Amino acid sequence: MAPISHEIMTAAQAPLLAQIDRSEVIDLLYEMRNGELTANETHIDCASWDADALRELQERYKATLDAGGFATGAFSNGVLVGFGVLGHRWIGEAGNQLAVELMYVSRGFRRRGIGTQILERLAGEARKRGAAYLYVSSTETRSAVSFYRRNGSALAAKPDEALFSKEPKDIHMIIRL
């Protein structure tokens, strides 16, 4: 296995996002019910991005970076195998949270610590900017929610209204920095 290198990414690198294989088999989805996290078994074979989803992802990536966000990428032999994007907009009642806007690790590179390394880089940048918390609006899959919980997240007591309105099925969490 080739070593993984990490680097700060720019908006101009948006085309590299096409190298990420986001596919997975989803066996469990979480949802919030009456303030409690509940699990529902399922079977969904989630493919990688189609052309429209990839274009939307790349546009969101570029817009976030152009507005002052931060991105970090993980590379193996020059191929992007994971990335994370930190938002620029202060959120939370105290205005002391920055959101993880995007985060993906390619299927063949998961469970190797790459996601944790990306999250640590996002947390480091958030600390430099003065944040007390990372805000995570996670997809409701077992793999995503479990990843963030292993990395110190807790359910957000009060979800950010703007992020919740965009992704009401997401599991909204915070990580103390």
N, CA, C and O atoms as a DFTB+ gen file, in Angstrom:
708 C
 N C O
     1  1       0.852      -1.182       0.000
     2  2       0.000       0.000       0.000
     3  2       0.894       1.240       0.000
     4  3       1.798       1.375       0.824
     5  1       0.624       2.117      -0.921
     6  2       1.394       3.362      -1.030
     7  2       1.100       4.254       0.170
     8  3      -0.007       4.233       0.708
     9  1       2.096       5.038       0.589
    10  2       1.852       5.954       1.703
    11  2       0.824       7.019       1.322
    12  3       0.647       7.349       0.149
    13  1       0.159       7.541       2.339
    14  2      -0.837       8.592       2.152
    15  2      -0.186       9.920       2.479
    16  3       0.450      10.067       3.522
    17  1      -0.344      10.881       1.595
    18  2       0.146      12.237       1.858
    19  2      -1.065      13.156       1.974
    20  3      -2.101      12.923       1.351
    21  1      -0.917      14.193       2.774
    22  2      -2.003      15.153       2.985
    23  2      -1.544      16.516       2.509
    24  3      -0.384      16.889       2.685
    25  1      -2.462      17.259       1.904
    26  2      -2.135      18.618       1.484
    27  2      -3.374      19.494       1.512
    28  3      -4.502      19.019       1.376
    29  1      -3.136      20.777       1.689
    30  2      -4.212      21.751       1.599
    31  2      -4.639      21.799       0.136
    32  3      -3.801      21.800      -0.766
    33  1      -5.936      21.838      -0.086
    34  2      -6.469      21.863      -1.451
    35  2      -7.026      23.248      -1.780
    36  3      -7.370      24.027      -0.891
    37  1      -7.105      23.529      -3.071
    38  2      -7.626      24.805      -3.558
    39  2      -8.905      24.581      -4.366
    40  3      -9.239      23.452      -4.725
    41  1      -9.603      25.666      -4.640
    42  2     -10.819      25.583      -5.457
    43  2     -10.520      25.040      -6.846
    44  3     -11.350      24.350      -7.438
    45  1      -9.337      25.349      -7.366
    46  2      -8.957      24.878      -8.704
    47  2      -8.843      23.357      -8.777
    48  3      -8.838      22.794      -9.872
    49  1      -8.750      22.684      -7.631
    50  2      -8.629      21.222      -7.616
    51  2      -9.986      20.513      -7.575
    52  3     -10.034      19.298      -7.380
    53  1     -11.070      21.239      -7.752
    54  2     -12.405      20.629      -7.734
    55  2     -12.536      19.442      -8.687
    56  3     -13.210      18.475      -8.332
    57  1     -11.931      19.460      -9.878
    58  2     -12.067      18.281     -10.751
    59  2     -11.539      16.988     -10.129
    60  3     -11.966      15.900     -10.517
    61  1     -10.618      17.089      -9.170
    62  2     -10.068      15.886      -8.533
    63  2     -11.109      15.132      -7.709
    64  3     -10.931      13.948      -7.423
    65  1     -12.190      15.803      -7.326
    66  2     -13.217      15.134      -6.524
    67  2     -13.812      13.944      -7.270
    68  3     -14.356      13.033      -6.645
    69  1     -13.717      13.942      -8.585
    70  2     -14.216      12.826      -9.387
    71  2     -13.442      11.535      -9.102
    72  3     -13.913      10.448      -9.435
    73  1     -12.261      11.644      -8.489
    74  2     -11.453      10.464      -8.174
    75  2     -11.961       9.712      -6.939
    76  3     -11.546       8.580      -6.688
    77  1     -12.843      10.327      -6.182
    78  2     -13.370       9.698      -4.962
    79  2     -14.463       8.686      -5.318
    80  3     -15.377       8.988      -6.086
    81  1     -14.356       7.497      -4.754
    82  2     -15.394       6.469      -4.898
    83  2     -16.212       6.467      -3.614
    84  3     -15.810       5.881      -2.609
    85  1     -17.358       7.126      -3.658
    86  2     -18.173       7.230      -2.442
    87  2     -19.098       6.036      -2.249
    88  3     -19.861       6.018      -1.284
    89  1     -19.061       5.055      -3.113
    90  2     -20.003       3.937      -3.046
    91  2     -19.877       3.170      -1.732
    92  3     -18.812       3.104      -1.117
    93  1     -21.010       2.594      -1.329
    94  2     -21.029       1.726      -0.151
    95  2     -22.349       0.963      -0.112
    96  3     -23.337       1.363      -0.727
    97  1     -22.339      -0.133       0.618
    98  2     -23.569      -0.860       0.899
    99  2     -24.015      -0.389       2.279
   100  3     -23.278      -0.513       3.257
   101  1     -25.223       0.149       2.347
   102  2     -25.756       0.709       3.588
   103  2     -26.700      -0.315       4.202
   104  3     -27.680      -0.731       3.585
   105  1     -26.382      -0.713       5.439
   106  2     -27.197      -1.730       6.113
   107  2     -28.027      -1.158       7.260
   108  3     -28.898      -1.839       7.802
   109  1     -27.754       0.095       7.627
   110  2     -28.468       0.681       8.745
   111  2     -28.503       2.195       8.583
   112  3     -27.495       2.821       8.257
   113  1     -29.672       2.771       8.814
   114  2     -29.841       4.222       8.790
   115  2     -30.334       4.675      10.157
   116  3     -31.181       4.031      10.776
   117  1     -29.790       5.788      10.610
   118  2     -30.247       6.388      11.861
   119  2     -31.224       7.506      11.559
   120  3     -31.205       8.103      10.483
   121  1     -32.080       7.776      12.535
   122  2     -32.939       8.950      12.471
   123  2     -33.166       9.452      13.888
   124  3     -33.071       8.702      14.860
   125  1     -33.466      10.732      13.977
   126  2     -33.786      11.322      15.274
   127  2     -35.285      11.229      15.465
   128  3     -36.058      11.668      14.613
   129  1     -35.700      10.647      16.605
   130  2     -37.109      10.554      16.974
   131  2     -37.254      10.989      18.420
   132  3     -36.720      10.352      19.328
   133  1     -37.979      12.075      18.628
   134  2     -38.197      12.594      19.981
   135  2     -36.887      12.797      20.733
   136  3     -36.773      12.474      21.915
   137  1     -35.902      13.339      20.020
   138  2     -34.615      13.633      20.648
   139  2     -33.706      12.445      20.845
   140  3     -32.638      12.580      21.441
   141  1     -34.104      11.273      20.355
   142  2     -33.316      10.047      20.508
   143  2     -32.859       9.553      19.139
   144  3     -33.582       9.658      18.149
   145  1     -31.651       9.015      19.108
   146  2     -31.113       8.415      17.898
   147  2     -31.647       6.994      17.793
   148  3     -31.410       6.177      18.683
   149  1     -32.366       6.687      16.715
   150  2     -32.919       5.348      16.532
   151  2     -32.351       4.736      15.257
   152  3     -32.070       5.442      14.289
   153  1     -32.188       3.420      15.267
   154  2     -31.599       2.703      14.143
   155  2     -32.665       1.929      13.386
   156  3     -33.576       1.347      13.976
   157  1     -32.529       1.936      12.058
   158  2     -33.451       1.202      11.193
   159  2     -32.636       0.391      10.191
   160  3     -31.852       0.945       9.420
   161  1     -32.828      -0.924      10.209
   162  2     -32.124      -1.777       9.259
   163  2     -32.640      -1.512       7.850
   164  3     -33.813      -1.198       7.648
   165  1     -31.742      -1.646       6.889
   166  2     -32.078      -1.416       5.487
   167  2     -31.066      -2.149       4.624
   168  3     -30.132      -2.761       5.142
   169  1     -31.244      -2.092       3.332
   170  2     -30.212      -2.568       2.403
   171  2     -30.259      -1.674       1.173
   172  3     -31.171      -1.759       0.351
   173  1     -29.248      -0.813       1.070
   174  2     -29.153       0.113      -0.056
   175  2     -27.760      -0.017      -0.649
   176  3     -26.759       0.104       0.058
   177  1     -27.702      -0.261      -1.939
   178  2     -26.417      -0.295      -2.636
   179  2     -26.211       1.082      -3.237
   180  3     -26.727       1.383      -4.313
   181  1     -25.461       1.911      -2.544
   182  2     -25.253       3.301      -2.947
   183  2     -24.078       3.376      -3.920
   184  3     -22.947       3.040      -3.570
   185  1     -24.354       3.812      -5.122
   186  2     -23.316       3.940      -6.152
   187  2     -22.515       5.218      -5.934
   188  3     -22.850       6.037      -5.077
   189  1     -21.477       5.374      -6.703
   190  2     -20.717       6.621      -6.652
   191  2     -21.534       7.711      -7.331
   192  3     -22.680       7.476      -7.716
   193  1     -20.966       8.885      -7.479
   194  2     -21.717      10.008      -8.016
   195  2     -22.058       9.839      -9.488
   196  3     -21.259       9.326     -10.271
   197  1     -23.263      10.280      -9.851
   198  2     -23.578      10.426     -11.271
   199  2     -23.085      11.820     -11.680
   200  3     -22.598      12.574     -10.837
   201  1     -23.206      12.158     -12.939
   202  2     -22.660      13.421     -13.451
   203  2     -23.264      14.640     -12.759
   204  3     -22.544      15.586     -12.439
   205  1     -24.576      14.627     -12.525
   206  2     -25.222      15.772     -11.873
   207  2     -24.776      15.922     -10.422
   208  3     -24.488      17.032      -9.975
   209  1     -24.715      14.817      -9.686
   210  2     -24.292      14.868      -8.281
   211  2     -22.841      15.320      -8.171
   212  3     -22.491      16.084      -7.271
   213  1     -21.993      14.848      -9.088
   214  2     -20.591      15.259      -9.078
   215  2     -20.472      16.756      -9.355
   216  3     -19.698      17.449      -8.694
   217  1     -21.221      17.249     -10.313
   218  2     -21.187      18.682     -10.636
   219  2     -21.635      19.514      -9.422
   220  3     -21.011      20.526      -9.100
   221  1     -22.708      19.089      -8.756
   222  2     -23.179      19.793      -7.549
   223  2     -22.122      19.771      -6.460
   224  3     -21.888      20.785      -5.802
   225  1     -21.479      18.622      -6.262
   226  2     -20.418      18.491      -5.261
   227  2     -19.274      19.449      -5.562
   228  3     -18.794      20.154      -4.674
   229  1     -18.842      19.470      -6.820
   230  2     -17.734      20.336      -7.209
   231  2     -18.097      21.813      -7.058
   232  3     -17.260      22.615      -6.645
   233  1     -19.324      22.174      -7.387
   234  2     -19.767      23.565      -7.233
   235  2     -19.808      23.960      -5.763
   236  3     -19.381      25.055      -5.400
   237  1     -20.319      23.075      -4.922
   238  2     -20.362      23.370      -3.483
   239  2     -18.953      23.504      -2.917
   240  3     -18.676      24.399      -2.119
   241  1     -18.071      22.611      -3.336
   242  2     -16.663      22.652      -2.914
   243  2     -16.049      24.000      -3.289
   244  3     -15.472      24.677      -2.438
   245  1     -16.168      24.388      -4.541
   246  2     -15.583      25.652      -5.012
   247  2     -16.200      26.845      -4.294
   248  3     -15.476      27.743      -3.863
   249  1     -17.510      26.872      -4.158
   250  2     -18.183      28.004      -3.512
   251  2     -17.731      28.156      -2.063
   252  3     -17.521      29.275      -1.595
   253  1     -17.581      27.047      -1.353
   254  2     -17.150      27.111       0.044
   255  2     -15.727      27.646       0.145
   256  3     -15.435      28.480       1.003
   257  1     -14.850      27.176      -0.715
   258  2     -13.464      27.656      -0.670
   259  2     -13.365      29.109      -1.128
   260  3     -12.615      29.892      -0.544
   261  1     -14.104      29.470      -2.153
   262  2     -14.083      30.861      -2.635
   263  2     -14.580      31.837      -1.574
   264  3     -14.183      33.002      -1.563
   265  1     -15.451      31.361      -0.678
   266  2     -16.009      32.216       0.374
   267  2     -15.140      32.238       1.636
   268  3     -15.478      32.913       2.607
   269  1     -14.028      31.507       1.626
   270  2     -13.132      31.525       2.786
   271  2     -13.032      30.220       3.533
   272  3     -12.441      30.179       4.612
   273  1     -13.590      29.151       2.997
   274  2     -13.480      27.840       3.633
   275  2     -12.086      27.259       3.445
   276  3     -11.209      27.893       2.859
   277  1     -11.897      26.060       3.941
   278  2     -10.603      25.381       3.946
   279  2     -10.818      23.939       3.515
   280  3     -11.801      23.314       3.913
   281  1      -9.906      23.402       2.703
   282  2     -10.008      22.003       2.282
   283  2      -8.668      21.310       2.447
   284  3      -7.608      21.903       2.246
   285  1      -8.742      20.055       2.813
   286  2      -7.557      19.219       2.922
   287  2      -7.831      17.916       2.192
   288  3      -8.948      17.401       2.220
   289  1      -6.802      17.387       1.537
   290  2      -6.962      16.153       0.791
   291  2      -5.941      15.111       1.188
   292  3      -4.839      15.437       1.630
   293  1      -6.317      13.857       1.028
   294  2      -5.431      12.718       1.245
   295  2      -5.177      12.084      -0.123
   296  3      -6.114      11.811      -0.873
   297  1      -3.907      11.854      -0.436
   298  2      -3.518      11.352      -1.747
   299  2      -2.702      10.072      -1.614
   300  3      -1.882       9.935      -0.706
   301  1      -2.938       9.142      -2.530
   302  2      -2.157       7.919      -2.638
   303  2      -1.668       7.830      -4.075
   304  3      -2.469       7.731      -5.005
   305  1      -0.358       7.865      -4.254
   306  2       0.230       7.844      -5.610
   307  2      -0.367       8.928      -6.492
   308  3      -0.616       8.700      -7.675
   309  1      -0.597      10.103      -5.927
   310  2      -1.102      11.232      -6.699
   311  2      -2.600      11.232      -6.945
   312  3      -3.114      12.142      -7.595
   313  1      -3.313      10.231      -6.441
   314  2      -4.760      10.136      -6.627
   315  2      -5.448      10.584      -5.330
   316  3      -5.060      10.166      -4.239
   317  1      -6.463      11.430      -5.459
   318  2      -7.230      11.869      -4.295
   319  2      -8.051      10.700      -3.772
   320  3      -8.883      10.147      -4.492
   321  1      -7.815      10.322      -2.508
   322  2      -8.543       9.199      -1.913
   323  2      -9.423       9.639      -0.745
   324  3     -10.176       8.833      -0.200
   325  1      -9.332      10.912      -0.358
   326  2     -10.174      11.441       0.699
   327  2     -10.012      12.943       0.776
   328  3      -8.959      13.479       0.430
   329  1     -11.051      13.624       1.230
   330  2     -10.956      15.070       1.405
   331  2     -11.986      15.532       2.411
   332  3     -12.983      14.859       2.670
   333  1     -11.721      16.691       2.967
   334  2     -12.654      17.326       3.887
   335  2     -12.650      18.820       3.650
   336  3     -11.631      19.399       3.272
   337  1     -13.805      19.446       3.875
   338  2     -13.952      20.892       3.678
   339  2     -14.552      21.500       4.943
   340  3     -15.586      21.050       5.438
   341  1     -13.884      22.528       5.454
   342  2     -14.353      23.280       6.606
   343  2     -15.051      24.533       6.117
   344  3     -14.514      25.268       5.288
   345  1     -16.244      24.777       6.627
   346  2     -16.989      25.963       6.233
   347  2     -16.384      27.233       6.798
   348  3     -15.517      27.193       7.671
   349  1     -16.849      28.346       6.292
   350  2     -16.337      29.657       6.696
   351  2     -17.320      30.425       7.572
   352  3     -16.946      31.401       8.222
   353  1     -18.573      29.985       7.590
   354  2     -19.636      30.724       8.277
   355  2     -19.733      30.278       9.734
   356  3     -19.849      29.087      10.024
   357  1     -19.686      31.247      10.645
   358  2     -19.829      30.961      12.070
   359  2     -21.279      30.602      12.371
   360  3     -22.201      31.292      11.936
   361  1     -21.474      29.516      13.119
   362  2     -22.819      29.063      13.465
   363  2     -22.878      28.753      14.960
   364  3     -21.881      28.860      15.674
   365  1     -24.070      28.367      15.414
   366  2     -24.286      28.057      16.821
   367  2     -24.760      29.289      17.567
   368  3     -24.513      30.420      17.148
   369  1     -25.442      29.057      18.677
   370  2     -25.984      30.171      19.454
   371  2     -24.901      31.151      19.881
   372  3     -25.137      32.359      19.906
   373  1     -23.716      30.647      20.217
   374  2     -22.612      31.518      20.647
   375  2     -21.744      31.958      19.471
   376  3     -20.782      32.702      19.659
   377  1     -22.074      31.505      18.258
   378  2     -21.266      31.868      17.084
   379  2     -19.837      31.354      17.178
   380  3     -18.906      32.011      16.712
   381  1     -19.659      30.168      17.785
   382  2     -18.305      29.634      17.985
   383  2     -18.090      28.262      17.336
   384  3     -17.212      27.501      17.743
   385  1     -18.902      27.962      16.326
   386  2     -18.804      26.676      15.640
   387  2     -18.546      26.891      14.150
   388  3     -19.085      27.814      13.539
   389  1     -17.713      26.021      13.578
   390  2     -17.525      25.967      12.125
   391  2     -17.937      24.566      11.675
   392  3     -17.679      23.583      12.370
   393  1     -18.566      24.484      10.527
   394  2     -19.120      23.210      10.057
   395  2     -18.160      22.453       9.155
   396  3     -17.426      23.037       8.358
   397  1     -18.190      21.137       9.306
   398  2     -17.574      20.252       8.326
   399  2     -18.565      20.227       7.172
   400  3     -19.616      19.593       7.264
   401  1     -18.234      20.913       6.093
   402  2     -19.163      21.044       4.962
   403  2     -19.212      19.784       4.100
   404  3     -20.283      19.373       3.654
   405  1     -18.071      19.187       3.871
   406  2     -17.976      17.983       3.044
   407  2     -16.870      17.104       3.609
   408  3     -15.866      17.602       4.117
   409  1     -17.064      15.790       3.517
   410  2     -15.993      14.869       3.897
   411  2     -16.282      13.507       3.297
   412  3     -17.351      12.935       3.507
   413  1     -15.321      12.998       2.553
   414  2     -15.455      11.690       1.917
   415  2     -14.108      10.990       1.891
   416  3     -13.064      11.628       1.761
   417  1     -14.145       9.665       2.016
   418  2     -12.973       8.815       1.812
   419  2     -13.403       7.727       0.838
   420  3     -14.471       7.134       0.993
   421  1     -12.572       7.468      -0.162
   422  2     -12.891       6.441      -1.165
   423  2     -13.050       5.070      -0.519
   424  3     -12.373       4.721       0.448
   425  1     -13.956       4.326      -1.087
   426  2     -14.333       3.013      -0.548
   427  2     -13.122       2.131      -0.231
   428  3     -13.056       1.557       0.857
   429  1     -12.187       2.013      -1.134
   430  2     -11.033       1.136      -0.925
   431  2     -10.036       1.638       0.103
   432  3      -9.070       0.940       0.411
   433  1     -10.248       2.831       0.641
   434  2      -9.308       3.427       1.591
   435  2      -9.928       3.671       2.967
   436  3      -9.294       4.271       3.835
   437  1     -11.148       3.213       3.165
   438  2     -11.818       3.418       4.455
   439  2     -11.256       2.470       5.509
   440  3     -10.671       1.434       5.192
   441  1     -11.447       2.849       6.762
   442  2     -11.029       2.072       7.932
   443  2      -9.511       1.922       8.013
   444  3      -8.998       0.896       8.460
   445  1      -8.807       2.959       7.575
   446  2      -7.343       2.989       7.657
   447  2      -6.850       4.235       8.380
   448  3      -5.652       4.518       8.388
   449  1      -7.764       4.976       8.984
   450  2      -7.370       6.176       9.708
   451  2      -7.317       7.439       8.876
   452  3      -7.024       8.512       9.404
   453  1      -7.594       7.338       7.589
   454  2      -7.520       8.500       6.701
   455  2      -8.596       9.524       7.062
   456  3      -8.320      10.723       7.105
   457  1      -9.806       9.065       7.318
   458  2     -10.884       9.982       7.696
   459  2     -10.563      10.713       8.993
   460  3     -10.806      11.914       9.113
   461  1     -10.018       9.988       9.956
   462  2      -9.640      10.612      11.227
   463  2      -8.560      11.659      10.997
   464  3      -8.613      12.736      11.591
   465  1      -7.585      11.364      10.149
   466  2      -6.531      12.343       9.852
   467  2      -7.120      13.587       9.184
   468  3      -6.723      14.708       9.504
   469  1      -8.047      13.400       8.273
   470  2      -8.685      14.547       7.617
   471  2      -9.459      15.365       8.648
   472  3      -9.357      16.591       8.679
   473  1     -10.232      14.683       9.489
   474  2     -11.008      15.377      10.516
   475  2     -10.091      16.144      11.467
   476  3     -10.414      17.263      11.866
   477  1      -8.955      15.554      11.835
   478  2      -7.996      16.245      12.705
   479  2      -7.450      17.498      12.036
   480  3      -7.243      18.510      12.707
   481  1      -7.213      17.452      10.736
   482  2      -6.725      18.639      10.017
   483  2      -7.800      19.736       9.972
   484  3      -7.499      20.921      10.116
   485  1      -9.057      19.320       9.769
   486  2     -10.146      20.297       9.789
   487  2     -10.283      20.913      11.185
   488  3     -10.487      22.120      11.319
   489  1     -10.170      20.081      12.217
   490  2     -10.259      20.576      13.594
   491  2      -9.116      21.546      13.894
   492  3      -9.325      22.565      14.552
   493  1      -7.916      21.234      13.417
   494  2      -6.780      22.134      13.628
   495  2      -7.001      23.492      12.981
   496  3      -6.691      24.527      13.571
   497  1      -7.530      23.486      11.780
   498  2      -7.817      24.755      11.100
   499  2      -8.922      25.507      11.833
   500  3      -8.847      26.728      11.974
   501  1      -9.943      24.798      12.300
   502  2     -11.030      25.443      13.036
   503  2     -10.496      26.085      14.320
   504  3     -10.895      27.195      14.673
   505  1      -9.598      25.389      15.012
   506  2      -8.988      25.961      16.221
   507  2      -8.215      27.238      15.885
   508  3      -8.326      28.243      16.587
   509  1      -7.433      27.190      14.805
   510  2      -6.670      28.387      14.385
   511  2      -7.585      29.571      14.141
   512  3      -7.217      30.718      14.394
   513  1      -8.774      29.284      13.649
   514  2      -9.733      30.357      13.340
   515  2     -10.530      30.791      14.576
   516  3     -11.324      31.729      14.511
   517  1     -10.314      30.104      15.696
   518  2     -10.963      30.491      16.940
   519  2     -12.222      29.737      17.293
   520  3     -12.942      30.143      18.205
   521  1     -12.512      28.648      16.598
   522  2     -13.723      27.875      16.891
   523  2     -13.560      27.053      18.168
   524  3     -12.466      26.594      18.494
   525  1     -14.655      26.881      18.870
   526  2     -14.683      26.023      20.053
   527  2     -15.234      24.637      19.708
   528  3     -15.000      23.669      20.433
   529  1     -15.969      24.552      18.596
   530  2     -16.604      23.297      18.186
   531  2     -16.576      23.150      16.672
   532  3     -16.584      24.131      15.929
   533  1     -16.542      21.887      16.238
   534  2     -16.858      21.546      14.854
   535  2     -18.320      21.126      14.853
   536  3     -18.759      20.405      15.749
   537  1     -19.066      21.563      13.870
   538  2     -20.453      21.152      13.694
   539  2     -20.481      20.165      12.534
   540  3     -19.918      20.429      11.471
   541  1     -21.134      19.036      12.742
   542  2     -21.204      17.988      11.723
   543  2     -22.662      17.695      11.406
   544  3     -23.440      17.354      12.298
   545  1     -23.030      17.825      10.144
   546  2     -24.333      17.399       9.652
   547  2     -24.048      16.132       8.849
   548  3     -23.765      16.187       7.652
   549  1     -24.129      14.991       9.532
   550  2     -23.696      13.716       8.969
   551  2     -24.823      13.006       8.233
   552  3     -25.978      13.046       8.657
   553  1     -24.474      12.355       7.123
   554  2     -25.458      11.465       6.521
   555  2     -25.874      10.464       7.584
   556  3     -25.123      10.204       8.524
   557  1     -27.040       9.913       7.445
   558  2     -27.620       9.090       8.499
   559  2     -27.184       7.630       8.467
   560  3     -27.786       6.792       9.138
   561  1     -26.149       7.317       7.698
   562  2     -25.682       5.935       7.611
   563  2     -24.902       5.515       8.857
   564  3     -24.308       6.341       9.551
   565  1     -24.921       4.208       9.120
   566  2     -24.156       3.672      10.255
   567  2     -22.684       4.040      10.129
   568  3     -22.065       4.446      11.113
   569  1     -22.113       3.905       8.935
   570  2     -20.683       4.161       8.777
   571  2     -20.328       5.606       9.113
   572  3     -19.332       5.852       9.793
   573  1     -21.124       6.562       8.651
   574  2     -20.814       7.975       8.904
   575  2     -21.042       8.342      10.368
   576  3     -20.172       8.943      10.998
   577  1     -22.196       7.987      10.909
   578  2     -22.503       8.346      12.299
   579  2     -21.506       7.678      13.244
   580  3     -21.023       8.315      14.180
   581  1     -21.195       6.419      13.014
   582  2     -20.228       5.711      13.862
   583  2     -18.849       6.351      13.777
   584  3     -18.163       6.482      14.790
   585  1     -18.442       6.748      12.582
   586  2     -17.151       7.414      12.412
   587  2     -17.074       8.674      13.276
   588  3     -16.121       8.853      14.034
   589  1     -18.072       9.537      13.159
   590  2     -18.032      10.793      13.919
   591  2     -18.129      10.541      15.423
   592  3     -17.498      11.253      16.204
   593  1     -18.893       9.558      15.837
   594  2     -18.993       9.256      17.272
   595  2     -17.662       8.727      17.798
   596  3     -17.252       9.083      18.903
   597  1     -16.979       7.882      17.021
   598  2     -15.656       7.400      17.435
   599  2     -14.666       8.551      17.547
   600  3     -13.689       8.467      18.290
   601  1     -14.918       9.609      16.817
   602  2     -14.017      10.759      16.822
   603  2     -14.503      11.888      17.734
   604  3     -14.144      13.049      17.539
   605  1     -15.316      11.542      18.722
   606  2     -15.648      12.476      19.786
   607  2     -16.889      13.321      19.609
   608  3     -17.098      14.262      20.375
   609  1     -17.711      13.021      18.637
   610  2     -18.908      13.849      18.449
   611  2     -20.009      13.461      19.434
   612  3     -20.068      12.340      19.939
   613  1     -20.868      14.432      19.679
   614  2     -22.073      14.229      20.484
   615  2     -23.234      14.825      19.704
   616  3     -23.041      15.722      18.883
   617  1     -24.425      14.335      19.958
   618  2     -25.589      14.894      19.282
   619  2     -25.718      16.375      19.633
   620  3     -25.559      16.763      20.791
   621  1     -26.004      17.185      18.640
   622  2     -26.186      18.617      18.865
   623  2     -27.486      18.825      19.641
   624  3     -28.538      18.318      19.253
   625  1     -27.401      19.570      20.732
   626  2     -28.596      19.845      21.531
   627  2     -29.609      20.640      20.722
   628  3     -30.818      20.434      20.830
   629  1     -29.087      21.556      19.908
   630  2     -29.956      22.375      19.068
   631  2     -29.336      22.436      17.671
   632  3     -28.360      23.159      17.467
   633  1     -29.884      21.689      16.706
   634  2     -29.317      21.725      15.356
   635  2     -29.341      23.133      14.759
   636  3     -30.254      23.917      15.016
   637  1     -28.324      23.431      13.960
   638  2     -28.291      24.697      13.237
   639  2     -29.483      24.719      12.274
   640  3     -29.656      23.803      11.471
   641  1     -30.292      25.761      12.362
   642  2     -31.528      25.816      11.570
   643  2     -31.270      25.778      10.071
   644  3     -31.968      25.075       9.340
   645  1     -30.271      26.528       9.604
   646  2     -29.993      26.566       8.167
   647  2     -29.526      25.208       7.662
   648  3     -29.977      24.749       6.613
   649  1     -28.624      24.558       8.401
   650  2     -28.140      23.250       7.975
   651  2     -29.225      22.186       8.110
   652  3     -29.328      21.294       7.269
   653  1     -30.030      22.276       9.156
   654  2     -31.116      21.313       9.342
   655  2     -32.148      21.437       8.217
   656  3     -32.676      20.432       7.741
   657  1     -32.432      22.668       7.797
   658  2     -33.424      22.837       6.725
   659  2     -32.911      22.270       5.404
   660  3     -33.706      21.809       4.584
   661  1     -31.587      22.295       5.183
   662  2     -31.013      21.711       3.964
   663  2     -30.998      20.185       4.019
   664  3     -31.234      19.516       3.013
   665  1     -30.717      19.643       5.207
   666  2     -30.550      18.193       5.367
   667  2     -31.294      17.699       6.609
   668  3     -30.658      17.320       7.592
   669  1     -32.623      17.695       6.582
   670  2     -33.381      17.328       7.785
   671  2     -33.203      15.878       8.240
   672  3     -33.444      15.565       9.405
   673  1     -32.787      15.000       7.341
   674  2     -32.575      13.602       7.732
   675  2     -31.179      13.366       8.309
   676  3     -30.932      12.330       8.927
   677  1     -30.267      14.318       8.111
   678  2     -28.918      14.165       8.646
   679  2     -28.946      14.087      10.164
   680  3     -29.900      14.523      10.807
   681  1     -27.885      13.525      10.721
   682  2     -27.698      13.481      12.167
   683  2     -26.762      14.647      12.497
   684  3     -25.622      14.686      12.033
   685  1     -27.245      15.582      13.291
   686  2     -26.515      16.822      13.586
   687  2     -25.758      16.660      14.897
   688  3     -26.344      16.373      15.941
   689  1     -24.431      16.853      14.821
   690  2     -23.553      16.597      15.944
   691  2     -22.541      17.738      16.098
   692  3     -22.349      18.551      15.194
   693  1     -21.906      17.771      17.263
   694  2     -20.818      18.718      17.487
   695  2     -19.635      17.964      18.080
   696  3     -19.796      16.936      18.738
   697  1     -18.446      18.499      17.832
   698  2     -17.213      17.976      18.396
   699  2     -16.519      19.129      19.097
   700  3     -16.208      20.141      18.470
   701  1     -16.273      18.984      20.400
   702  2     -15.572      20.013      21.158
   703  2     -14.094      20.014      20.733
   704  3     -13.459      18.965      20.630
   705  1     -13.578      21.203      20.494
   706  2     -12.175      21.326      20.072
   707  2     -11.267      21.600      21.251
   708  3     -10.055      21.732      21.080
